[in-house]
Amino acid sequence: MPTARLELRPLGRTLHVERGSSLQDALFDAGVEFPCGGHARCRGCRVRLVAGSLPISPEEHRLLSHAELEAGWRLACRARADSDLTLELAAWEPTILGDAAPLAVPHRDGLGIAVDLGTTTIVAQLVDLRTREVLNVRTALNAQSKHGADIMSRIEFATTGHGGERLTHLIRAQLGEMLTDLLSPAASAAPRANIAGITVVGNTVMHHLFAGLDVAPLAAVPFEPRDTHTQTFPASALGWQIPGDPLVRFLPCLGGFVGSDILAGILATGLHDSPQLGALVDLGTNGEIVVGNRDRLLCTSTAAGPAFEGARLSQGMRADRGAIAGVTIVEGRPHCRVLGGDPARGICGSGIVDAVATGLDLGVIGPTGRLTSGREWELAPGIHIRQSDIRELQLAKGAVAAGLRLLLETWGATAQDLRHLHLAGAFGNYVDRASAHRIGLLPLPAERTSPAGNTALHGAKLALFETRDPEVAYASLRARVRHVSLGDDPRFGEIFAEEMLFPEELRLAPACRSEVSCTAKST
């Protein structure tokens, strides 16, 4: 009987199924859920086609947007494995973090739109600039992901043939569709009011692709961007029909792969105005780090990998029902908190951080990361921590910790000199800070570390209230920021190897570590 090969990302699993068989049958055991029983009444069984062919059904036209279909999303309950397929499971969709923090700035007239354009996710908010209230929100997965899930694969596609033009068209069209929806009469309380301005922030690659700039210089050493300045367009020049044809400003980058999302993060946390030394760490597949105060700031980026999202773990999953999201010690044994109260069926990013911290406290895991018994560790019935899982976490935490340590050394300071550390991004919002400290991911104890939410989006909203051109408004701040390339530092490899190790001493008593862990927020 002919078979079809199904490659499942990011699990790294490959299935061989009978050709023509239903994806619903094949993918159920891989964690794909079918909330409506496979009757195409919901969107819960989405998968993204990376390679191969899946025709679009009428139900998919009804339930999925044009941008989602363009990005390759399909409903597993409507599809059959007629050929070899590479699929990305929607169970791995990241949490898209909004921002509801108050805007402590003088008001101005009109409406504004702030956009956080991430490599994976996009969030846009419509803001009443007089009341400082958010009127509407739209979120989406970046349609460019069809051509590469991470920054480097996106660059590779962009530098082949007309790939760059394709990615520029995709993101402009998707954002135009999102903003039209954001301003639709059914969605907005003030749909016909003119928009005073649109501010977009994102990493350097997103900045270049949105603006139509060549990303080839970012593909090789020394990874210097073509242009770091503000990119400004009338909305109509992008093909957007926005009342008043406002200017769309993509804020300037800081250098290397550190973009305007981190500039916005600095604005959001006030790091640039503080007399004390502080740090901003944006945790994700790529980690961006800033260290500094009102006198000077250093920034860098490092590849952390997907372990913080639960991917590439042997029983990893996103923070959803059945995920172990927190682990504490009760009567000398690990006690798991499972989202939804269901039996555990996997472990998410914050869960693996908690599990390893608990394993260190119990002596199940040694400072080198080795399981002391030499065997996998049963965390809950049917859920095991394997040596490969610990190594994935070590690679991620080692990259971030090494980057922060090198920035501090370049500054001429140590972790003890840091007064506060701001954690940005979805993972930083939900991870247990005491556990992160215990495994050596973060150098400061929990009381000197705080989740900062989506600082990129918050900073983009603050920029809406700035009446000056961004090149003028942020010239002084950018002059105080120096980009540090970790690849140019001969010490990075050695420090990275050191930071992969776990702290030997028990920094905090097990009872002091909070049971608060990641809780997924659906948007």
N, C-alpha and C positions, 0 to 999 in steps of 0.2 A: 504493500500500500504506500503510495507516495506521501512524503511528509513535508511539512513546512517548518522552517527554523524561525523561532521567535526570540529575538534578543531584547531583554528587558533592562532598561536603564532607569535609575542609576544603580540598580541592584547588582548588575554584573551577572545576572542569571540568563541561561539560554534554555529554552524549551523546544522539544521536537514534537509536533502534533500532526495528526492526520490532516493532509491538505484538504481544505474546504470546511474544516470543523469550525464551530462557533468560538469566537474569542471569549465569550462569556464563560464557557466551560473551561477554557484553557487558563484564563487569568484569575478565576475566583481564588484559587489556592495561593496566588501570588500577592494577595492583599487587595485586589480591585473589588470594590463594593458595588452592589447593584440594589440601591435603596428601593427602587420601584419594582423590583423583581424582573428587571430586564424588559420592561414594556415601553421604553423610550418616553417616559413621562417626566424624567428628571435628567440631571446632568452628572449624576454621581459616579458613572462608570467611564468617565472620559479618559482617553489615552491619546498621546501625541505621536503621530506618525513621523519618525525620523528618516526611515528609508523603507522603500517598498511602495506598494500601491493599495489604497483602500478607497473605493468609490464613495462619494458623499450621498447619503440617503436623504429622502424627503424629511424624515424626522430630525436629522442633523441640521438641515437648513432651517428648520423651525426652532430648534433649541440652542443652536450655537450661532454666535455672531459671525459676521463676515471676517473680522480680524482673527477670530479663533479658528475658523476653517482655513484661512490663509496660512495660519501658523501650524497647521497640521493636526488640529484636535479632531477626534472622532469619538463616537460612542461605541464602547466595546460590545454592547448588547446588540448592535446593528451590524457588526462586522464579522467577516469570516477570513480565516487564514488560507487564502487561495495561493499565496506565494510567501517567500521568506520576508519577514518584517522586522524592523527595529523600532521598538516602541518605548516611549517614556510614560511612566505611570502617573496619572493625576494624583495618586496617593502621595506623591512627592512634591506636589505644588507647595511652595513656601508660603508661610504666613505673610500677608501684605499688611504692613503696619501703617496705620494712619497717624494723625496727630490732632489731639484735642487740647493741647496746652494753651493757656491764655496768651494773647499777644500784647505784651507790655510796650507798646509804641504809640506815638501820637497818631490820631486818625487822619484820614484824607478822604476825599470824595470818590465815589464810584465803586466798581467791582474789580476784583483781580483774580487771576487764576495762578496757582502755584502747582508745579509738576515735579515730582521726583521720578526721574527716568533712570531706572535701574537696568542692569544687564538682564535680569530675570523678571523683575516686576516693575509695574508703573502704578503710581497713585497720583491723582489730580484732585485739587480742592478749589471750589469757588468761594471766594471770601468777600464779604461786605466790608469795604475798607473804612466805612464810617463807624460801624458798630463793632468791627473786628471779629464778627461771627462767621463761622464756616456755614455756607448755605447748602452745599452739596458736595458729594464725593463720588469719584469713580475710580475703580481699580481694575487692573488687567495684568496678564502675563505678557511680557514683551514678545511681539510677533516675530522679532528677529531670531528668537531662540530656535526656530526651525533650521537655521543655518549655523548653529553652534551654541551650546549651552553655556560656555564660559568665555571669558574675554579673549583668550588666545585663539580658540577655535573660531570665534567671530572675526578676529583679525585675519586669520588664514583665509576664510571665505571672502572677506572684503578685498584682499589683495590678489584674488584670482579672477581673471576675466573682468566682467562688469559687476562683480560681487558687491563692491562698495556702493555703486549706484542703486543696486537692488535693495541693500539694507537701508540706505537713506530714504528711498521711496517708501519702504515698508513702515518705517517708524513715523515718518511724517503723515502718512495716510492713517495709521492707527491712532495717533494722537489727535488728528483732526476729527476722526470719528468719535473718539472719547469726549472731546471738548464739545462737540455738537450735542452729544447726549447729555453732557453736564449742564448745558444751557437750555435744554429742551423745556417747553412749557410744562410738561408733565413732571419734570424733575426740579425745576428751579422756581423760587418765589419771585424772582425778578428777571425773567428771561430776555426782555427786550432792552434792558439797560446796557449802555455802552460799557465795554471792558476797558479799564484804564491801562492795564498791562498784563502780560503773561510772563512769568518767570519759570525757567526750566533749569534744573540742576541734575548732574549725573557725573559718572566717572569720565576720565579723559577719552576713552574709546567711544562712549555714548555721545560725548560732546562733538567729537570729530565726525562720527557717522551721521548725527542729526544735521550738522552744518554742511555736510558734503566735503569734508576735508580728507586728505590722504592719510590713512592710518599706517602706511608702510613703515614710517620711522619708528612706530611702536612695536614692530615685529622683530627687531634685532637690537643688540647692544649698540648704543647706550640707552635705548628706549626713550628717546627724547621726543615729545610731541611736536607736530608741525606748527601748531598755533595754540597758545594758551589763553588768548584774549576772549572777551565777551563776543558772542556771535549774535547779531541782531537782524531780524527780518520782520517786515510787515506780515501780518497773518495771511493776507491774500497771496503773498509770494510763496507761501507754503501750500497753497490750495485750500486754506481754511476760510470758511464763511463765518466770521465772528463779528458781531455788531461793533461798529466803530473802527474796524480794521486796526486793532491795537498792535503795538510792537511786541514781538516775541523775543525775549532776551535769554539766551543760554549763558549763565554766569561763567566767569573765567575759571580756568584750572589752576592748580598750584604747582604742578610739575610731575613728570613721569606718569604713573597711573593714578595719581591722586588728583581728583577732579573737583568740580564745583560743589559736589555733594559734601565734601569735607570742608570746603570753605563755608558752606551753609551750616555745617555742624559746629564750626568754630563760632559763628554768629549766634547759633542757638544756645550754646553752653556758656557764652561769654568768656571763653578761655583767653581771648585776646585782650580783655579788659582787666583780668585778674592780676593782682600783685604777687600772688602765690603761684608756685609751680604746680601745674595740673596736667592731666592727660585726657585725651579722647580716643577711645578704641571702638571702631565699628567692626563688629564680628560678623563674618559671613564666609562664603567660599573664598573670597578675597578679604583680607583684613587690612584696614587703613588705620594708621596710628598718628596722633599728633601729641607732641610734648611741648609745653611752653607756658608763657605768661604774657603780660602786656609789653614786655621788652623784646622778646623774640620767640619764634615758634619753629620747631622742626617737624617734618612730616615724612612718612614713608608708607609703602604698601608691601604686603607679603601674601603669598598664596597659602591659605589655611586648609583648603580641601573641604570636602563635603561632610566630614564627621559631625560637625556641629548641627547638621540638619538630619542626622540619623542615617544618612546614606552610606553605602559601602560597609555597613555593619552586617554581621551575619543574620541578625534578626531585627535589623533596623526598620523604622517606619517614621512617618511624620507624627506630630503631636495630635493624635486623633484617638477616638474611642479604642480602648484596648492597649494603648501605649503606656509603658512604664515611664512616667514623667518625673518621678521623685523617688529617692531611696534614702532611708534613715536606718539607724540601728536601734532595735528594740530587743532588750534582754539578750544582747550579744549576737543577734542575728539580723540580717538585712530585712527591712520591711518596705515593701514596694507600694507606691501610690499609683494606681492605674486610672487613667482618664476614663470617665464614664462609668466607673464602678464595675466594668466587665472583667472577665478573666483576662490576664495578660496575653497578648498575642505578638508583642514586639517591644522595642525600646526606642525612644526618640532622643534627640540631641541632649537635652538637659538631663534625661535619664541616664545616659552613659557617663556624663560628668559626675552625677551623684553616685552612680554605681562604682566607679573607679575610686572616688573619694572614700566611699564606705569600705571598699576592698582594701585600701591602704590602711584605714583605721583598724580593720579587723585582722590585718596581716595576711589576707588572702592574696594580695598583690604586693610585690616588692618594689623598692625604689627604681629598679631598672625597668619595671613594667611587666616582669615575668610573673605568671601565676605560680605561687609557691608550691602548689600541689602537683604542678605539671599537667593538670587536666583542666578542662573547661569548668567554669564555676556556675552552678545552677542558682540563678538569682530568684526565680519564681518557677512554679511548675511549668515545665516545657520551655522556659526561657533561660538561655545560657550566655555567659560572657566568655568569649573565646580569645585566645592570644591575639588573633588578627584584629579583633575589635579594639583591644587596648592599644595596639600599634597604630591603628587609624587615628585614635584620639591623640596619641603622643605626637604624631606628625603634625596635626592641626595645632595643638597647644604649643608645641615647640617652635613653630614658625611665628606665632603671635608673640610669645614670650621673648623670643630672640630679637624680634623687631623692636619691641618696647625697650628691652635692655640696651640694645645698640643706640637707640635714640637718646636714652638717658646718659649713656657713656659719652656720646658725642656732645651732649649738652654740658657735661662735666658734673653730673649728678648721679644719685642712686635712687632706688625705689623708696628709700626712707625719706628722701627729700620731697617726694610727691605729697601734696596735701589732699588731693582728691582725684579720682579717676571716674570719668563719665563713660558708660557703656551704651553704645548706640546700636540700632538694628534690632530685628525681631528676636534673634537668639540672645543678644545682650539684655533684652527686656525680660526674658523669662528664665534664664539660667540662674541657679542658686549661687549667689556670689561667694558664700562661704565654701561651697564645694569647689568652685573655680579657683579660689585661693588655695584650697587644700592640695589640689593637683598641680599647682604651680602655673596655671594659666594666667592668673592675675597676681601681681606682687603685693597688693594691698588687702588688708582684711575687709570684711563686708561693710563695716561701718564707715569706711573711707571710699567706698565704691557705690555708685548709684546708677540704675537704669535711666537712660536719657531719652528713650523712645526713638521716633523717627526724626532725628536731628536734621537730616537733609531736607525733609518736607517743611519742618518748622522754620529753618533758616531761609528756605525759598519764600515762605509767606512773609517773613520779616523784610525780605528784599522788595516785596511789593509796595511797601510803605516808603521806600527810598526814592526820592524824586530826582536825584542826580543820576547821570549815566554811571553804570556799574564800574566802568574803567576808572572813573574819578572817585566814586564812592568807596571803592575797596582797594585803591592804589596803596594807601598807607599800610593796610593790613597785609596785603600780598607782599609788600616790601620787607615785612618782618618775618615772612615764612621762607624757610630754606628746605628744599626737597633733598632727602638723603637716600641715595640708591644703595640698597642692601647688597646688591650684586657686586658693587664696586668695593665693598669692604672685605678684605681678606679674612677678617675675624668671623664673618657670619657663619661659615660652615662649622667652625669649632663651637661657637656659642649655640648654634642650633642643636648640635649634638648634645651639649650639656643641658639645654632646656627641655630636651625630650625626656630626661629623667624626672622622676617625681621626688618631691621633698621627702627626706628621710624622717624628719621629726614630725610629731603630731602638733601642727600649729594651732589647732582648735580642738577642744573636746568634742566628741561626736554629738553630745546633746546640744552643743551650741549651734550646730548647723541647722539652718531653717528647713522645714519641710515644704516650704513654698518652692515650686518648680514651674516648669513651663506649662502653660495652658494655652492651647491653640485658640485663636480668635478668628472665626470665619468672617469674611467680609462680603 
